[in-house]
Amino acid sequence: MTKGKFFLTGIIMILWSESIFSQNPIVPPGVYIADPTARVWKDGKIYVYGSRDESPAYYCSWRYDILVSDDMKKWKLYPDRFSSKGENDAVPYSDDLLYAPDCWYKEGKYYLYYCLANNTLTEGVAVSDSPTGPFIEGTNIEVGKYHEIDPSVFVDDDGQGYYVWGQFNLKMAKLKPNMKEIDVSSVKENVLTEKEHFFHEGAFLTKRKGMYYLVYAHMGRAGRPTCIGYSTSTSPMGPYKYGGVIIDNDHCDPGNWNNHGSLVEYKGKWYVFYHRSTHGCKSMRKACIEPVYFNEDGSINEVEMTSQGAGEPLNSLDEIEAERACLLYGNVRIQAFSSTEEELGKIWNGDCAGYKYLDFRKGITRIKMRIAPGANPGKIDIAIDNSWGPSIGTIDVPGGGNLKNWQTFTCNLLPANGIRALWLRFRGEGDDLFRIDSFQFEK
């Protein structure tokens, strides 16, 4: 993010909500919202409820933020809408961390379903008259012996509600009409399992054309739950048949561990919401979106991570923030260097960063890049389409820096046209070669 733009939190949120257009991630620099559950309410807006990461040392925090959009282009952030600790504490019986939430609307009330890092008081619900809260009066949901995390709620066309939660084997129960209790006698175990469905955690239940879809963190690749997978059934409580992978966030960050999201229709199109880690750690995750596509049989095609998200390819002639990278190989990672500014940093020799996709249809001849050089000299190769392709230009970055002084460097480029992926390849000796804030192509 370009430096020196924002000073006060309130101003940040107003300016940001008016200026970010459909790019991943959908949260502003310095804000980390994970486990995104998207809901469309009666006002036609889409709301994203998620965990808030605040430290590389642990997952989540003691509060929830909410993202709202009426066009999937501009997003507004509502901070601190529910807390389990501190001044606005709405969970009087616990000060534990808040893990992934969900929300549902019924008869004028919005019900926020939360979970706690607590082995005996895991599931809870709070209420508000507004979809953005604040949510108050958090109360425990009695779940019998099944004290696990990651709740999701779905109310079917006949009015019957369902509550799903758990890790490794998914539990499901019928929700009582008051939306605050489950029928413990209806609990069904092993709706999904790790062995049969690659289920890890973070289930989300939805319905499309008479088919029920459970999407969830999928433990099927690389020994980590980096995928969002899905399974389908003709009945809400199963049995469910394994479907496949919707998206894999592997290589979003060198420390990435998990994924968690939701599958939502908005204005006639379907999207998968998911998160990506930053800062070279398992947490500090940021919500992202990709459009998804169904086949005639109801199966879902796997989609890739992109920088453009739900919108059009990025205009190569606009300034592009370096933290829009959707693929990172090596040690390089997205990181914050102030409360409102992010960059590409910790760059080593052989690392590379990918951006999908950019619009080069107006043509390009040069690139300028805002860089803070490190102690040793380095080079940035500009490549198109793939990370191993030939360079169309190289920026030389001198040494002698301290990674703090931002300068603009340029180079001439061979021609490029069309909608293409952009790759930055990094070369040099030593650690922390340089930091990158943003770049822009010129005709």
MONORWO-V925792 format. One record per backbone hydrogen bond with DSSP energy under -0.5 kcal/mol. CO is the residue of the C=O (numbers start at 1). NH is the residue of the N-H. E is the energy in kcal/mol with one decimal. If there is no record, write none. Layout:
BEGIN
co->CO nh->NH e->E
co->CO nh->NH e->E
END
This chain:
BEGIN
co->2 nh->5 e->-0.6
co->8 nh->12 e->-2.7
co->9 nh->13 e->-2.1
co->10 nh->14 e->-1.8
co->11 nh->15 e->-2.7
co->12 nh->16 e->-2.9
co->13 nh->17 e->-2.1
co->14 nh->18 e->-0.9
co->15 nh->18 e->-0.6
co->15 nh->19 e->-0.6
co->16 nh->19 e->-1.3
co->16 nh->20 e->-1.5
co->19 nh->21 e->-0.6
co->20 nh->22 e->-0.7
co->22 nh->311 e->-1.2
co->28 nh->31 e->-1.9
co->32 nh->34 e->-0.5
co->32 nh->53 e->-2.6
co->33 nh->287 e->-0.7
co->34 nh->51 e->-1.4
co->36 nh->38 e->-0.6
co->37 nh->49 e->-2.9
co->39 nh->41 e->-0.5
co->39 nh->47 e->-3.5
co->41 nh->44 e->-2.3
co->45 nh->41 e->-1.5
co->46 nh->69 e->-2.0
co->47 nh->39 e->-2.9
co->47 nh->49 e->-0.6
co->48 nh->67 e->-2.1
co->49 nh->37 e->-3.0
co->50 nh->65 e->-0.6
co->51 nh->34 e->-1.9
co->51 nh->53 e->-0.5
co->55 nh->58 e->-0.8
co->58 nh->55 e->-0.5
co->60 nh->54 e->-0.9
co->61 nh->98 e->-3.3
co->62 nh->84 e->-2.3
co->62 nh->85 e->-0.6
co->63 nh->52 e->-0.5
co->64 nh->81 e->-2.5
co->64 nh->82 e->-0.9
co->65 nh->50 e->-1.0
co->66 nh->78 e->-3.2
co->67 nh->48 e->-2.9
co->68 nh->76 e->-2.8
co->69 nh->46 e->-2.9
co->73 nh->22 e->-1.9
co->76 nh->68 e->-2.1
co->77 nh->79 e->-0.6
co->78 nh->66 e->-2.2
co->81 nh->134 e->-0.5
co->81 nh->135 e->-2.4
co->82 nh->64 e->-2.2
co->83 nh->90 e->-2.9
co->86 nh->89 e->-1.5
co->88 nh->83 e->-0.6
co->90 nh->138 e->-2.2
co->91 nh->94 e->-1.7
co->97 nh->99 e->-0.6
co->97 nh->117 e->-1.7
co->98 nh->61 e->-0.9
co->100 nh->151 e->-0.6
co->102 nh->113 e->-2.7
co->104 nh->111 e->-3.5
co->106 nh->109 e->-1.6
co->109 nh->106 e->-2.6
co->109 nh->111 e->-0.5
co->110 nh->112 e->-0.6
co->110 nh->128 e->-1.7
co->111 nh->104 e->-1.8
co->111 nh->113 e->-0.6
co->112 nh->114 e->-0.6
co->112 nh->126 e->-2.2
co->113 nh->102 e->-2.0
co->114 nh->124 e->-2.2
co->115 nh->99 e->-2.9
co->116 nh->118 e->-2.3
co->122 nh->116 e->-2.4
co->123 nh->141 e->-2.6
co->124 nh->114 e->-2.0
co->125 nh->139 e->-2.4
co->126 nh->112 e->-2.7
co->127 nh->136 e->-2.5
co->128 nh->110 e->-3.0
co->130 nh->133 e->-1.6
co->136 nh->127 e->-2.1
co->139 nh->125 e->-2.2
co->140 nh->142 e->-0.6
co->141 nh->143 e->-0.5
co->143 nh->146 e->-1.6
co->145 nh->147 e->-1.3
co->146 nh->148 e->-1.6
co->149 nh->166 e->-3.0
co->152 nh->164 e->-2.8
co->154 nh->156 e->-0.5
co->154 nh->162 e->-2.8
co->156 nh->159 e->-2.0
co->160 nh->156 e->-2.9
co->161 nh->175 e->-2.8
co->162 nh->154 e->-2.1
co->163 nh->173 e->-2.2
co->164 nh->152 e->-2.0
co->165 nh->171 e->-2.9
co->167 nh->169 e->-2.7
co->168 nh->194 e->-1.2
co->170 nh->191 e->-2.4
co->171 nh->165 e->-1.9
co->172 nh->188 e->-3.1
co->173 nh->163 e->-3.0
co->174 nh->183 e->-2.8
co->175 nh->161 e->-0.7
co->176 nh->179 e->-2.3
co->181 nh->176 e->-3.0
co->182 nh->184 e->-1.2
co->183 nh->186 e->-2.2
co->184 nh->187 e->-1.4
co->188 nh->172 e->-1.9
co->192 nh->170 e->-2.3
co->193 nh->197 e->-2.3
co->193 nh->199 e->-1.7
co->194 nh->198 e->-1.1
co->198 nh->219 e->-3.3
co->200 nh->168 e->-2.4
co->201 nh->217 e->-2.5
co->202 nh->261 e->-0.5
co->204 nh->215 e->-2.5
co->206 nh->213 e->-2.8
co->208 nh->211 e->-2.2
co->211 nh->208 e->-2.7
co->212 nh->233 e->-1.7
co->213 nh->206 e->-2.3
co->213 nh->215 e->-0.6
co->214 nh->231 e->-2.0
co->215 nh->204 e->-2.0
co->216 nh->229 e->-2.7
co->217 nh->200 e->-2.2
co->217 nh->201 e->-0.8
co->217 nh->219 e->-0.5
co->218 nh->220 e->-0.9
co->218 nh->227 e->-1.2
co->221 nh->224 e->-2.0
co->224 nh->221 e->-0.7
co->224 nh->226 e->-2.0
co->225 nh->259 e->-1.0
co->226 nh->249 e->-2.6
co->227 nh->218 e->-2.6
co->227 nh->229 e->-0.6
co->228 nh->246 e->-3.7
co->228 nh->247 e->-1.2
co->229 nh->216 e->-1.9
co->230 nh->243 e->-2.7
co->230 nh->244 e->-1.5
co->231 nh->214 e->-2.6
co->232 nh->241 e->-3.2
co->233 nh->212 e->-3.0
co->235 nh->238 e->-1.9
co->241 nh->232 e->-2.5
co->244 nh->230 e->-2.1
co->246 nh->303 e->-3.2
co->247 nh->228 e->-2.9
co->249 nh->252 e->-1.3
co->251 nh->328 e->-3.4
co->253 nh->256 e->-1.4
co->260 nh->36 e->-0.6
co->262 nh->273 e->-2.7
co->264 nh->271 e->-2.6
co->266 nh->269 e->-1.4
co->269 nh->266 e->-3.5
co->270 nh->292 e->-2.3
co->271 nh->264 e->-2.4
co->271 nh->273 e->-0.5
co->272 nh->290 e->-1.9
co->273 nh->262 e->-1.5
co->274 nh->288 e->-3.1
co->276 nh->286 e->-2.6
co->278 nh->281 e->-1.4
co->283 nh->278 e->-1.2
co->286 nh->276 e->-1.7
co->287 nh->25 e->-0.5
co->287 nh->26 e->-2.4
co->288 nh->274 e->-2.1
co->290 nh->272 e->-2.9
co->292 nh->270 e->-0.5
co->293 nh->301 e->-2.1
co->295 nh->298 e->-2.1
co->299 nh->295 e->-3.0
co->307 nh->24 e->-2.5
co->308 nh->311 e->-1.7
co->314 nh->316 e->-0.6
co->314 nh->359 e->-3.3
co->315 nh->318 e->-1.9
co->316 nh->441 e->-2.2
co->320 nh->439 e->-2.1
co->321 nh->324 e->-1.9
co->322 nh->325 e->-1.4
co->327 nh->354 e->-3.0
co->329 nh->352 e->-1.9
co->333 nh->345 e->-2.5
co->334 nh->279 e->-3.4
co->335 nh->343 e->-2.2
co->338 nh->341 e->-0.7
co->341 nh->337 e->-1.9
co->341 nh->338 e->-1.1
co->343 nh->335 e->-2.1
co->343 nh->345 e->-0.5
co->344 nh->436 e->-2.2
co->345 nh->333 e->-1.8
co->347 nh->433 e->-2.6
co->348 nh->351 e->-1.8
co->351 nh->426 e->-2.6
co->352 nh->329 e->-2.6
co->353 nh->424 e->-2.7
co->354 nh->326 e->-2.3
co->354 nh->327 e->-1.3
co->355 nh->422 e->-2.6
co->356 nh->307 e->-4.1
co->356 nh->308 e->-1.7
co->357 nh->314 e->-2.4
co->358 nh->360 e->-0.8
co->358 nh->420 e->-2.3
co->359 nh->316 e->-1.6
co->360 nh->363 e->-2.3
co->365 nh->413 e->-3.1
co->366 nh->442 e->-2.6
co->367 nh->411 e->-1.6
co->368 nh->440 e->-2.3
co->369 nh->371 e->-0.7
co->369 nh->409 e->-2.7
co->370 nh->437 e->-2.7
co->370 nh->438 e->-0.8
co->371 nh->373 e->-0.6
co->371 nh->407 e->-2.9
co->372 nh->435 e->-1.7
co->373 nh->403 e->-2.8
co->374 nh->401 e->-2.9
co->375 nh->400 e->-2.5
co->377 nh->429 e->-0.8
co->378 nh->397 e->-3.0
co->379 nh->427 e->-2.5
co->380 nh->395 e->-2.6
co->381 nh->383 e->-0.6
co->381 nh->425 e->-2.5
co->382 nh->392 e->-3.3
co->382 nh->393 e->-0.7
co->383 nh->423 e->-2.8
co->384 nh->386 e->-1.6
co->386 nh->389 e->-1.1
co->390 nh->384 e->-0.6
co->392 nh->414 e->-2.5
co->393 nh->382 e->-3.1
co->394 nh->396 e->-0.5
co->395 nh->380 e->-2.3
co->395 nh->397 e->-0.5
co->396 nh->398 e->-0.6
co->397 nh->378 e->-2.7
co->404 nh->406 e->-0.7
co->405 nh->373 e->-0.6
co->407 nh->371 e->-3.2
co->407 nh->409 e->-0.5
co->409 nh->369 e->-2.9
co->411 nh->367 e->-1.9
co->418 nh->360 e->-3.2
co->418 nh->420 e->-0.7
co->420 nh->358 e->-3.1
co->421 nh->385 e->-2.8
co->422 nh->355 e->-2.8
co->423 nh->383 e->-2.8
co->423 nh->425 e->-0.5
co->424 nh->353 e->-2.2
co->425 nh->381 e->-2.7
co->426 nh->350 e->-2.7
co->427 nh->379 e->-2.5
co->430 nh->349 e->-0.5
co->433 nh->374 e->-1.9
co->434 nh->347 e->-0.6
co->435 nh->372 e->-2.4
co->436 nh->344 e->-2.3
co->437 nh->322 e->-2.4
co->438 nh->370 e->-2.7
co->439 nh->320 e->-3.1
co->440 nh->368 e->-2.7
co->442 nh->365 e->-3.3
co->442 nh->366 e->-1.6
END
